[in-house]
Amino acid sequence: MTPEDFAALLTPEGRALLDSLRDYDPAQELAVATRLRREHPAGLVSAALGQARLRQRAVAKFGAEDAFRMYFTPGGGEMATRASVASYRAERLAALGVRSLADLCCGIGGDALALARLGIRVLAVDHDPLTVAVARANAEVLGLADLIEVREADVTEVDTSGYDAVFIDPARRGGRGRIFDPESYSPPLSWAVETARAAKYAAIKIAPGIPHEAVPPEAEAEWISDQGDVKEAVLWFGTAPGTVRATLLPGPRGLHTADPLPDPAAGPVGRWLYEPDGAVIRAHLVAEVAGELDGRLIDPTIAYITADELRATPYATPYEITDVLPFGLKKLKALLRERGVGILTVKKRGSAIEPEELRRKVKPQGPNSATVFLTRVAGAPSMLIGAPAVPPSVPAAVPPAATPGR
């Protein structure tokens, strides 16, 4: 999509065409396109159909109410921050007293929209003309243009000294897919860190797989999951230097410490198995959860916690274990057939076999369900069989922490 194609979508004809495509079925695109081209220019029809597809995909991130009003670029919708995560971060910045912020590498404006909805004035900067046009249109269509200034510029040349905070979301994708070396981000992580150090408050969005040794000592590192899926990591400056934090949405619920516990001891598998949330694992806070559960690891290298009592925790999902077996497909297939298991959930940690491969080989059949964990126990390839458990009620969530540090 070119900037000219996008501009056509903002005309009254383009807007009306997009509105008419809200519920269209992409499987019928050829027939729909043929019909529409009898009434509209072919280029406008192609742009509208492409935008309609992007809006449908964006519902999962932004909700239907916003997604069907917003505009997206093909890559921008994929890389944009999920609305729940952007709202959480905006609330945390607001709790710090931030009233103005420079959003560098703003993309289609997902974070800027969440910030403006809390009354924070935002300078949203991106270098790509089409992305800038899309971000500006999103601010306007959601009624936030008075609080969001969208600027086309090289973010490394923008003066951010007049703002309370800086948010930087470097591009982590290139022509060959995801970029894993932080110095290959655009702009590089080193530049983002230097810019953050000069601000009163700053946050840098990074890939969740960043090694802990790459975190600057003066930064707080936060890993965020939403409904059990790890979405991103953030380096915070001006908050709590040296702290690691795991934040779970919805909630939010959070664990944080500047002095993580040593890895818990490993021991025999008990009746209950706990699968820590991915943000807890990424933040290296499994030991804190194990201590809360009076639990132990099933293996020194595996982040599964086992315990002899069922306790409530928001930071791990509990399962009741009925069988602990050495790994063996024939044995598993026979057991599942004996118990009439046709609905099989497969989880793995420390195992080379893939869940779909295992399902093909054991061919589960029957009305019952079970969960199998492919893992290691005391160094040996093992299978743990069980089912989700229902723990006592979990304590209520707490508001996001401001944790000002200076």
MARTOR-596966 format. One record per residue (C-alpha): residue in one letter; chain; x, y, z. Coordinates in steps of 0.05 Angstrom, whole numbers. Layout:
% residues N
(pt 'A' 'A' (X Y Z))
...
This chain:
% residues 406
(pt 'M' 'A' (0 0 0))
(pt 'T' 'A' (28 68 -20))
(pt 'P' 'A' (14 134 16))
(pt 'E' 'A' (-31 152 -43))
(pt 'D' 'A' (-71 88 -36))
(pt 'F' 'A' (-79 103 38))
(pt 'A' 'A' (-101 175 25))
(pt 'A' 'A' (-156 148 -19))
(pt 'L' 'A' (-182 107 40))
(pt 'L' 'A' (-191 171 81))
(pt 'T' 'A' (-238 202 30))
(pt 'P' 'A' (-313 197 42))
(pt 'E' 'A' (-317 145 -13))
(pt 'G' 'A' (-260 105 18))
(pt 'R' 'A' (-289 108 88))
(pt 'A' 'A' (-357 85 65))
(pt 'L' 'A' (-327 28 25))
(pt 'L' 'A' (-287 5 86))
(pt 'D' 'A' (-348 8 130))
(pt 'S' 'A' (-385 -37 81))
(pt 'L' 'A' (-330 -89 86))
(pt 'R' 'A' (-331 -96 161))
(pt 'D' 'A' (-360 -167 161))
(pt 'Y' 'A' (-339 -190 92))
(pt 'D' 'A' (-312 -261 84))
(pt 'P' 'A' (-240 -262 57))
(pt 'A' 'A' (-255 -329 25))
(pt 'Q' 'A' (-303 -293 -21))
(pt 'E' 'A' (-254 -237 -38))
(pt 'L' 'A' (-253 -249 -114))
(pt 'A' 'A' (-329 -244 -119))
(pt 'V' 'A' (-331 -184 -73))
(pt 'A' 'A' (-275 -149 -111))
(pt 'T' 'A' (-310 -162 -178))
(pt 'R' 'A' (-375 -132 -153))
(pt 'L' 'A' (-342 -71 -121))
(pt 'R' 'A' (-300 -54 -182))
(pt 'R' 'A' (-364 -41 -220))
(pt 'E' 'A' (-377 18 -173))
(pt 'H' 'A' (-307 41 -149))
(pt 'P' 'A' (-237 50 -178))
(pt 'A' 'A' (-198 -15 -178))
(pt 'G' 'A' (-140 14 -137))
(pt 'L' 'A' (-188 38 -82))
(pt 'V' 'A' (-222 -30 -80))
(pt 'S' 'A' (-155 -66 -72))
(pt 'A' 'A' (-133 -19 -17))
(pt 'A' 'A' (-200 -25 19))
(pt 'L' 'A' (-200 -101 17))
(pt 'G' 'A' (-129 -103 43))
(pt 'Q' 'A' (-147 -55 100))
(pt 'A' 'A' (-210 -96 116))
(pt 'R' 'A' (-167 -158 125))
(pt 'L' 'A' (-119 -121 170))
(pt 'R' 'A' (-176 -95 213))
(pt 'Q' 'A' (-205 -165 222))
(pt 'R' 'A' (-136 -191 245))
(pt 'A' 'A' (-128 -131 292))
(pt 'V' 'A' (-191 -147 331))
(pt 'A' 'A' (-151 -196 375))
(pt 'K' 'A' (-103 -140 394))
(pt 'F' 'A' (-147 -79 397))
(pt 'G' 'A' (-218 -104 406))
(pt 'A' 'A' (-273 -96 354))
(pt 'E' 'A' (-294 -26 374))
(pt 'D' 'A' (-225 4 360))
(pt 'A' 'A' (-199 -44 307))
(pt 'F' 'A' (-256 -30 258))
(pt 'R' 'A' (-244 45 263))
(pt 'M' 'A' (-168 44 261))
(pt 'Y' 'A' (-120 38 202))
(pt 'F' 'A' (-61 -10 195))
(pt 'T' 'A' (-1 -25 152))
(pt 'P' 'A' (13 -99 140))
(pt 'G' 'A' (74 -99 186))
(pt 'G' 'A' (49 -45 233))
(pt 'G' 'A' (-11 -84 258))
(pt 'E' 'A' (33 -145 272))
(pt 'M' 'A' (85 -106 310))
(pt 'A' 'A' (38 -59 348))
(pt 'T' 'A' (32 -67 423))
(pt 'R' 'A' (-30 -105 445))
(pt 'A' 'A' (-80 -55 473))
(pt 'S' 'A' (-82 -88 542))
(pt 'V' 'A' (-6 -84 548))
(pt 'A' 'A' (-4 -12 522))
(pt 'S' 'A' (-58 8 572))
(pt 'Y' 'A' (-21 -24 630))
(pt 'R' 'A' (44 12 611))
(pt 'A' 'A' (7 78 602))
(pt 'E' 'A' (-23 70 672))
(pt 'R' 'A' (45 57 701))
(pt 'L' 'A' (74 119 668))
(pt 'A' 'A' (14 160 692))
(pt 'A' 'A' (26 135 763))
(pt 'L' 'A' (97 162 758))
(pt 'G' 'A' (69 231 744))
(pt 'V' 'A' (85 232 670))
(pt 'R' 'A' (43 283 633))
(pt 'S' 'A' (82 287 568))
(pt 'L' 'A' (121 234 530))
(pt 'A' 'A' (162 225 467))
(pt 'D' 'A' (142 160 432))
(pt 'L' 'A' (201 143 387))
(pt 'C' 'A' (188 91 332))
(pt 'C' 'A' (114 99 344))
(pt 'G' 'A' (90 53 288))
(pt 'I' 'A' (15 56 277))
(pt 'G' 'A' (7 91 345))
(pt 'G' 'A' (-18 36 391))
(pt 'D' 'A' (21 61 452))
(pt 'A' 'A' (9 134 436))
(pt 'L' 'A' (-67 121 436))
(pt 'A' 'A' (-65 87 504))
(pt 'L' 'A' (-23 144 533))
(pt 'A' 'A' (-68 199 504))
(pt 'R' 'A' (-130 165 532))
(pt 'L' 'A' (-101 179 601))
(pt 'G' 'A' (-91 252 584))
(pt 'I' 'A' (-16 246 570))
(pt 'R' 'A' (10 292 514))
(pt 'V' 'A' (49 251 463))
(pt 'L' 'A' (99 266 409))
(pt 'A' 'A' (96 205 363))
(pt 'V' 'A' (155 198 315))
(pt 'D' 'A' (169 150 258))
(pt 'H' 'A' (212 155 196))
(pt 'D' 'A' (165 119 147))
(pt 'P' 'A' (116 165 111))
(pt 'L' 'A' (60 113 105))
(pt 'T' 'A' (66 93 178))
(pt 'V' 'A' (64 166 199))
(pt 'A' 'A' (1 177 158))
(pt 'V' 'A' (-32 116 190))
(pt 'A' 'A' (-13 137 261))
(pt 'R' 'A' (-40 207 248))
(pt 'A' 'A' (-105 179 220))
(pt 'N' 'A' (-113 134 281))
(pt 'A' 'A' (-105 193 328))
(pt 'E' 'A' (-158 231 290))
(pt 'V' 'A' (-209 175 282))
(pt 'L' 'A' (-205 159 357))
(pt 'G' 'A' (-213 232 376))
(pt 'L' 'A' (-143 240 406))
(pt 'A' 'A' (-110 285 355))
(pt 'D' 'A' (-108 343 404))
(pt 'L' 'A' (-61 303 449))
(pt 'I' 'A' (-19 267 397))
(pt 'E' 'A' (29 303 350))
(pt 'V' 'A' (53 255 296))
(pt 'R' 'A' (119 273 264))
(pt 'E' 'A' (158 242 206))
(pt 'A' 'A' (231 244 227))
(pt 'D' 'A' (293 204 243))
(pt 'V' 'A' (283 188 317))
(pt 'T' 'A' (358 195 331))
(pt 'E' 'A' (352 269 313))
(pt 'V' 'A' (291 286 356))
(pt 'D' 'A' (301 331 417))
(pt 'T' 'A' (264 298 475))
(pt 'S' 'A' (288 344 530))
(pt 'G' 'A' (221 378 538))
(pt 'Y' 'A' (183 315 555))
(pt 'D' 'A' (173 280 622))
(pt 'A' 'A' (188 212 593))
(pt 'V' 'A' (212 175 531))
(pt 'F' 'A' (185 109 503))
(pt 'I' 'A' (226 74 450))
(pt 'D' 'A' (203 14 410))
(pt 'P' 'A' (260 -4 363))
(pt 'A' 'A' (244 -45 301))
(pt 'R' 'A' (261 -118 314))
(pt 'R' 'A' (245 -146 246))
(pt 'G' 'A' (285 -143 182))
(pt 'G' 'A' (280 -171 112))
(pt 'R' 'A' (296 -241 139))
(pt 'G' 'A' (248 -240 198))
(pt 'R' 'A' (261 -229 272))
(pt 'I' 'A' (325 -195 294))
(pt 'F' 'A' (356 -227 356))
(pt 'D' 'A' (419 -184 364))
(pt 'P' 'A' (398 -121 402))
(pt 'E' 'A' (452 -81 367))
(pt 'S' 'A' (417 -97 301))
(pt 'Y' 'A' (352 -66 324))
(pt 'S' 'A' (333 -2 288))
(pt 'P' 'A' (356 41 323))
(pt 'P' 'A' (407 -2 361))
(pt 'L' 'A' (394 -18 434))
(pt 'S' 'A' (457 20 455))
(pt 'W' 'A' (428 84 425))
(pt 'A' 'A' (361 72 459))
(pt 'V' 'A' (395 61 526))
(pt 'E' 'A' (436 125 521))
(pt 'T' 'A' (373 164 503))
(pt 'A' 'A' (336 133 561))
(pt 'R' 'A' (391 151 610))
(pt 'A' 'A' (383 224 592))
(pt 'A' 'A' (308 224 609))
(pt 'K' 'A' (275 230 677))
(pt 'Y' 'A' (234 167 661))
(pt 'A' 'A' (241 121 602))
(pt 'A' 'A' (218 54 577))
(pt 'I' 'A' (248 12 521))
(pt 'K' 'A' (208 -44 490))
(pt 'I' 'A' (252 -104 475))
(pt 'A' 'A' (245 -177 455))
(pt 'P' 'A' (227 -223 514))
(pt 'G' 'A' (287 -267 499))
(pt 'I' 'A' (339 -215 518))
(pt 'P' 'A' (392 -246 563))
(pt 'H' 'A' (394 -218 633))
(pt 'E' 'A' (467 -200 626))
(pt 'A' 'A' (448 -151 570))
(pt 'V' 'A' (404 -110 618))
(pt 'P' 'A' (439 -46 639))
(pt 'P' 'A' (451 -44 715))
(pt 'E' 'A' (412 20 724))
(pt 'A' 'A' (350 -8 689))
(pt 'E' 'A' (290 -46 716))
(pt 'A' 'A' (273 -105 671))
(pt 'E' 'A' (200 -125 665))
(pt 'W' 'A' (171 -184 628))
(pt 'I' 'A' (96 -179 611))
(pt 'S' 'A' (48 -235 594))
(pt 'D' 'A' (-24 -228 573))
(pt 'Q' 'A' (-71 -287 586))
(pt 'G' 'A' (-12 -332 594))
(pt 'D' 'A' (27 -311 532))
(pt 'V' 'A' (92 -272 540))
(pt 'K' 'A' (84 -210 497))
(pt 'E' 'A' (145 -167 511))
(pt 'A' 'A' (200 -143 557))
(pt 'V' 'A' (212 -71 578))
(pt 'L' 'A' (273 -36 605))
(pt 'W' 'A' (251 19 653))
(pt 'F' 'A' (296 77 673))
(pt 'G' 'A' (284 122 732))
(pt 'T' 'A' (243 71 770))
(pt 'A' 'A' (277 14 808))
(pt 'P' 'A' (348 0 784))
(pt 'G' 'A' (369 -73 785))
(pt 'T' 'A' (298 -99 796))
(pt 'V' 'A' (268 -155 756))
(pt 'R' 'A' (193 -158 749))
(pt 'A' 'A' (142 -207 721))
(pt 'T' 'A' (74 -176 705))
(pt 'L' 'A' (14 -217 687))
(pt 'L' 'A' (-47 -189 651))
(pt 'P' 'A' (-104 -183 660))
(pt 'G' 'A' (-98 -157 730))
(pt 'P' 'A' (-45 -134 733))
(pt 'R' 'A' (-9 -182 780))
(pt 'G' 'A' (65 -176 791))
(pt 'L' 'A' (126 -206 824))
(pt 'H' 'A' (188 -163 831))
(pt 'T' 'A' (254 -164 869))
(pt 'A' 'A' (323 -135 865))
(pt 'D' 'A' (352 -196 899))
(pt 'P' 'A' (326 -260 865))
(pt 'L' 'A' (328 -324 905))
(pt 'P' 'A' (375 -380 884))
(pt 'D' 'A' (346 -436 843))
(pt 'P' 'A' (304 -482 886))
(pt 'A' 'A' (326 -553 899))
(pt 'A' 'A' (299 -610 856))
(pt 'G' 'A' (262 -669 886))
(pt 'P' 'A' (212 -724 872))
(pt 'V' 'A' (148 -709 834))
(pt 'G' 'A' (91 -697 882))
(pt 'R' 'A' (16 -699 871))
(pt 'W' 'A' (14 -628 843))
(pt 'L' 'A' (53 -598 785))
(pt 'Y' 'A' (56 -523 773))
(pt 'E' 'A' (72 -492 706))
(pt 'P' 'A' (98 -422 719))
(pt 'D' 'A' (74 -365 675))
(pt 'G' 'A' (123 -349 619))
(pt 'A' 'A' (137 -280 646))
(pt 'V' 'A' (157 -311 713))
(pt 'I' 'A' (205 -358 677))
(pt 'R' 'A' (235 -302 634))
(pt 'A' 'A' (245 -258 695))
(pt 'H' 'A' (281 -316 731))
(pt 'L' 'A' (230 -313 788))
(pt 'V' 'A' (212 -387 789))
(pt 'A' 'A' (246 -394 857))
(pt 'E' 'A' (200 -341 886))
(pt 'V' 'A' (139 -379 863))
(pt 'A' 'A' (167 -445 888))
(pt 'G' 'A' (178 -414 956))
(pt 'E' 'A' (106 -389 957))
(pt 'L' 'A' (82 -460 941))
(pt 'D' 'A' (131 -496 988))
(pt 'G' 'A' (151 -531 925))
(pt 'R' 'A' (213 -558 889))
(pt 'L' 'A' (235 -568 817))
(pt 'I' 'A' (226 -635 782))
(pt 'D' 'A' (296 -626 752))
(pt 'P' 'A' (350 -574 764))
(pt 'T' 'A' (345 -551 691))
(pt 'I' 'A' (269 -552 682))
(pt 'A' 'A' (221 -496 704))
(pt 'Y' 'A' (165 -542 729))
(pt 'I' 'A' (149 -538 803))
(pt 'T' 'A' (122 -597 842))
(pt 'A' 'A' (90 -596 910))
(pt 'D' 'A' (52 -640 959))
(pt 'E' 'A' (-4 -590 972))
(pt 'L' 'A' (-50 -552 925))
(pt 'R' 'A' (-44 -477 937))
(pt 'A' 'A' (-70 -416 901))
(pt 'T' 'A' (-22 -373 861))
(pt 'P' 'A' (-34 -327 802))
(pt 'Y' 'A' (37 -341 777))
(pt 'A' 'A' (31 -414 758))
(pt 'T' 'A' (-22 -462 732))
(pt 'P' 'A' (-33 -525 774))
(pt 'Y' 'A' (-43 -596 750))
(pt 'E' 'A' (-58 -660 788))
(pt 'I' 'A' (-8 -714 768))
(pt 'T' 'A' (-32 -786 766))
(pt 'D' 'A' (27 -820 732))
(pt 'V' 'A' (102 -809 728))
(pt 'L' 'A' (132 -854 674))
(pt 'P' 'A' (197 -861 636))
(pt 'F' 'A' (189 -834 565))
(pt 'G' 'A' (160 -886 517))
(pt 'L' 'A' (109 -877 462))
(pt 'K' 'A' (83 -949 464))
(pt 'K' 'A' (71 -944 539))
(pt 'L' 'A' (36 -877 531))
(pt 'K' 'A' (-7 -902 474))
(pt 'A' 'A' (-30 -963 514))
(pt 'L' 'A' (-46 -921 575))
(pt 'L' 'A' (-87 -870 536))
(pt 'R' 'A' (-125 -926 500))
(pt 'E' 'A' (-140 -960 567))
(pt 'R' 'A' (-167 -894 596))
(pt 'G' 'A' (-206 -874 533))
(pt 'V' 'A' (-168 -809 524))
(pt 'G' 'A' (-185 -775 459))
(pt 'I' 'A' (-173 -703 479))
(pt 'L' 'A' (-98 -698 494))
(pt 'T' 'A' (-63 -635 514))
(pt 'V' 'A' (12 -641 504))
(pt 'K' 'A' (62 -596 539))
(pt 'K' 'A' (137 -600 533))
(pt 'R' 'A' (198 -573 568))
(pt 'G' 'A' (266 -605 558))
(pt 'S' 'A' (240 -654 506))
(pt 'A' 'A' (258 -658 432))
(pt 'I' 'A' (192 -689 410))
(pt 'E' 'A' (139 -640 384))
(pt 'P' 'A' (67 -643 409))
(pt 'E' 'A' (37 -655 340))
(pt 'E' 'A' (86 -711 326))
(pt 'L' 'A' (67 -744 391))
(pt 'R' 'A' (-8 -739 376))
(pt 'R' 'A' (2 -771 307))
(pt 'K' 'A' (40 -829 338))
(pt 'V' 'A' (-5 -844 397))
(pt 'K' 'A' (-71 -830 360))
(pt 'P' 'A' (-114 -813 421))
(pt 'Q' 'A' (-186 -837 417))
(pt 'G' 'A' (-243 -835 466))
(pt 'P' 'A' (-288 -787 505))
(pt 'N' 'A' (-239 -770 561))
(pt 'S' 'A' (-185 -718 566))
(pt 'A' 'A' (-115 -715 596))
(pt 'T' 'A' (-52 -673 597))
(pt 'V' 'A' (17 -703 585))
(pt 'F' 'A' (81 -667 602))
(pt 'L' 'A' (142 -688 561))
(pt 'T' 'A' (201 -668 604))
(pt 'R' 'A' (258 -691 647))
(pt 'V' 'A' (255 -715 719))
(pt 'A' 'A' (322 -720 755))
(pt 'G' 'A' (356 -719 688))
(pt 'A' 'A' (316 -775 656))
(pt 'P' 'A' (267 -765 597))
(pt 'S' 'A' (198 -773 629))
(pt 'M' 'A' (123 -768 619))
(pt 'L' 'A' (78 -737 671))
(pt 'I' 'A' (4 -750 661))
(pt 'G' 'A' (-51 -712 696))
(pt 'A' 'A' (-105 -659 689))
(pt 'P' 'A' (-115 -586 706))
(pt 'A' 'A' (-130 -574 779))
(pt 'V' 'A' (-176 -523 811))
(pt 'P' 'A' (-139 -487 867))
(pt 'P' 'A' (-168 -444 922))
(pt 'S' 'A' (-186 -373 900))
(pt 'V' 'A' (-129 -328 880))
(pt 'P' 'A' (-121 -260 917))
(pt 'A' 'A' (-146 -198 881))
(pt 'A' 'A' (-100 -162 832))
(pt 'V' 'A' (-63 -99 852))
(pt 'P' 'A' (-56 -34 813))
(pt 'P' 'A' (8 -22 772))
(pt 'A' 'A' (68 -1 812))
(pt 'A' 'A' (99 66 800))
(pt 'T' 'A' (164 51 840))
(pt 'P' 'A' (196 120 828))
(pt 'G' 'A' (270 119 838))
(pt 'R' 'A' (292 190 828))
